[in-house]
């Protein structure tokens, strides 16, 4: 995804916080349990925030280098996009 793309959940996909505090991405085929970084990133997915804005939030919360955060988020969003769980909303021209 491009840094200015705005990710949005695919049809039938949503975040769920269990009573035990675990956060899962509910998908049509089941559920994916998320780690803390993925949770922070996916809580910001709304079709409005850009990948760059989401990466900035991860950098601030976890005090990680921007390049590392962006690389990890690229992997996360690429995998979720390939499976249809996240859609790419292109940046406005």
C-alpha positions in Angstrom: 0.0 0.0 0.0 1.0 3.6 -0.7 1.6 5.8 2.4 -1.3 8.0 1.4 -3.7 5.1 0.8 -6.5 4.8 3.3 -7.2 1.2 4.4 -10.8 0.1 5.0 -12.1 -3.3 6.2 -13.5 -5.6 3.7 -17.1 -6.8 3.7 -18.0 -8.8 6.9 -14.7 -7.9 8.6 -14.6 -6.1 12.0 -12.6 -5.8 15.2 -13.8 -7.5 18.3 -12.4 -7.2 21.9 -13.2 -10.3 23.9 -14.1 -10.3 27.6 -10.6 -11.6 28.3 -9.1 -8.5 26.6 -7.9 -10.3 23.5 -8.5 -8.4 20.3 -9.5 -10.4 17.2 -10.2 -9.5 13.6 -13.4 -11.3 12.8 -13.4 -12.4 9.2 -15.9 -14.5 7.1 -13.8 -17.6 7.6 -13.2 -17.2 11.3 -11.1 -14.9 13.5 -7.5 -13.8 13.7 -6.0 -13.0 17.2 -4.0 -9.8 17.0 -0.8 -8.8 18.7 -0.6 -5.3 20.4 0.9 -3.6 17.4 -1.6 -5.0 14.9 -4.4 -4.1 17.4 -3.3 -0.4 17.5 -2.9 -0.2 13.7 -6.3 -1.9 13.0 -8.2 0.1 15.5 -7.3 3.1 13.3 -8.6 1.6 10.1 -11.6 3.6 9.1 -11.2 4.4 5.4 -10.2 8.0 6.4 -6.8 7.7 8.0 -3.8 7.1 5.8 -1.2 4.4 6.2 1.3 7.2 7.1 -1.0 8.4 9.9 -1.4 4.9 11.2 2.3 4.3 11.1 2.9 7.6 13.0 0.5 6.4 15.8 2.4 3.1 16.0 5.7 4.9 16.2 4.4 7.1 19.0 2.9 4.4 21.0 5.7 1.8 20.8 8.7 4.1 20.4 9.9 2.2 17.3 11.8 3.6 14.4 9.5 5.0 11.6 11.1 2.7 9.0 10.6 -0.4 11.1 6.9 0.6 11.8 6.2 1.2 8.1 7.9 -2.0 7.1 5.9 -4.0 9.6 2.7 -2.3 8.6 3.3 -2.9 4.9 3.6 -6.6 5.6 0.4 -6.6 7.8 -1.7 -4.6 5.3 -0.3 -6.5 2.3 -1.3 -9.9 3.9 -4.7 -8.6 5.0 -5.3 -7.1 1.5 -4.3 -10.3 -0.3 -7.0 -12.2 1.8 -9.6 -9.5 1.1 -9.9 -8.5 4.8 -8.7 -5.0 4.1 -9.4 -2.9 1.0 -7.2 -0.1 -0.3 -8.8 3.3 -0.7 -6.5 5.2 -3.0 -5.3 8.7 -2.1 -7.3 11.5 -3.7 -5.6 12.8 -6.9 
